């Protein structure tokens, strides 16, 4: 286990899945993620709520409170059930400019079995900010979040 995943695993308690507890834990997780990555303007969670994605705990600039499946970077990651890394959000067809300071973005699905229950979303003012190493780390951290808070 990477050091970062061990820290997040220790930070997140073994709680029941009520919404208040989950939001508190996700707030801590977003603060921890913000501390791990330099040059980030926004980091947080979107959670599946019936037929939409709803804003969860985050750190950073003002954000969109509701997103649609299949639209924008988050909606694409949700619909395709895969991590999406965008070097220049201004060239991403259908990009939704929630964080006006963002120039690049990475979105990692939170998967329970084969269902997306939420997303981790990071934005940066830098173009091409997110590397393969960042992608792999965030996917590992997403696994910790799912195991601790969604199972």
C-alpha positions in Angstrom: 0.0 0.0 0.0 1.4 3.4 -0.9 2.0 5.8 1.9 -0.7 8.2 0.6 -3.4 5.4 0.6 -2.3 4.3 4.1 -2.8 7.8 5.4 -6.2 8.2 3.8 -7.2 4.8 5.1 -6.3 5.8 8.6 -8.0 9.2 8.2 -11.3 7.7 7.2 -13.1 5.9 10.1 -15.0 2.7 9.9 -18.4 4.3 10.0 -21.9 3.3 9.0 -23.1 4.7 5.7 -25.5 7.5 6.8 -25.2 10.6 4.8 -24.0 12.9 7.6 -21.1 10.6 8.4 -20.2 10.1 4.8 -20.1 13.8 4.1 -17.9 14.5 7.1 -15.5 11.8 6.0 -15.5 13.0 2.4 -14.8 16.6 3.6 -11.7 15.3 5.4 -10.7 13.3 2.3 -11.0 16.4 0.1 -8.8 18.4 2.5 -6.2 15.6 2.4 -6.3 15.3 -1.4 -5.8 19.1 -1.6 -2.7 18.7 0.5 -1.2 16.0 -1.7 -1.4 17.9 -5.0 0.3 21.2 -6.0 -1.3 23.7 -8.3 -4.8 22.6 -7.7 -7.7 25.1 -7.8 -10.4 22.6 -6.9 -10.7 19.1 -5.5 -13.8 17.4 -4.3 -16.6 14.8 -4.8 -19.7 14.5 -6.9 -22.1 11.8 -5.7 -24.8 9.9 -7.7 -28.3 11.0 -6.7 -30.8 9.0 -8.8 -30.4 10.5 -12.3 -27.8 13.2 -11.6 -24.5 14.0 -10.0 -24.7 16.2 -6.9 -21.9 18.3 -5.4 -20.4 16.7 -2.3 -17.6 18.0 0.0 -14.9 20.0 -1.7 -12.0 22.4 -1.3 -11.5 25.3 -3.6 -13.4 27.7 -5.9 -17.2 27.8 -6.2 -18.5 24.7 -8.1 -21.5 23.5 -10.1 -24.0 21.9 -7.7 -25.6 19.5 -10.2 -24.1 17.7 -13.2 -25.7 15.6 -15.9 -24.6 12.1 -16.8 -22.7 12.0 -20.1 -21.9 15.8 -20.3 -18.7 17.5 -19.4 -15.6 15.8 -18.0 -17.4 14.5 -14.9 -20.4 13.2 -16.8 -18.1 11.5 -19.3 -16.1 9.7 -16.5 -19.4 8.7 -15.0 -21.0 7.4 -18.2 -17.8 5.6 -19.4 -16.9 4.3 -16.0 -13.3 5.3 -16.4 -10.8 8.0 -15.3 -10.7 10.9 -17.6 -7.6 13.2 -17.8 -8.0 16.4 -19.8 -4.9 18.4 -20.6 -6.9 21.4 -21.8 -10.5 21.7 -20.7 -11.2 24.4 -23.2 -10.8 21.9 -26.0 -12.9 19.2 -24.4 -16.2 19.0 -26.2 -19.1 19.8 -23.9 -16.8 21.0 -21.1 -18.8 22.6 -18.2 -16.9 25.6 -16.8 -17.7 25.2 -13.1 -14.3 26.3 -11.9 -13.5 29.3 -14.2 -9.8 29.1 -13.1 -9.4 25.5 -14.4 -7.3 24.7 -17.4 -6.9 21.0 -16.9 -8.9 18.3 -15.0 -8.9 14.7 -13.8 -12.0 12.8 -12.8 -11.9 9.3 -11.2 -15.0 7.3 -10.7 -15.8 5.8 -7.3 -16.9 2.2 -8.3 -18.9 -0.2 -6.2 -18.9 -3.5 -8.1 -19.8 -2.2 -11.6 -21.7 0.9 -10.5 -20.4 4.4 -10.3 -21.5 5.9 -6.9 -19.6 9.1 -7.2 -16.5 10.8 -8.6 -13.3 12.4 -7.4 -12.7 15.6 -9.4 -9.5 17.8 -9.4 -9.0 21.0 -11.4 -5.8 22.9 -12.0 -5.0 26.3 -13.5 -2.1 24.7 -15.2 -2.4 23.0 -18.6 -1.5 19.3 -18.7 -1.2 19.3 -14.9 -2.1 15.6 -14.3 0.4 12.8 -15.0 0.0 9.1 -15.2 1.5 8.9 -11.7 -1.3 11.3 -10.5 -3.9 9.1 -12.2 -2.6 5.9 -10.6 -2.5 7.5 -7.2 -6.0 9.0 -7.4 -7.3 5.6 -8.6 -5.7 4.0 -5.5 -7.2 6.7 -3.3 -10.6 6.2 -4.9 -10.4 2.5 -3.9 -9.8 3.5 -0.3 -12.7 5.9 -0.3 -15.0 3.3 -1.7 -13.9 0.6 0.7 -14.2 2.8 3.7 -17.4 4.8 2.9 -19.5 3.0 0.3 -19.3 -0.7 1.1 
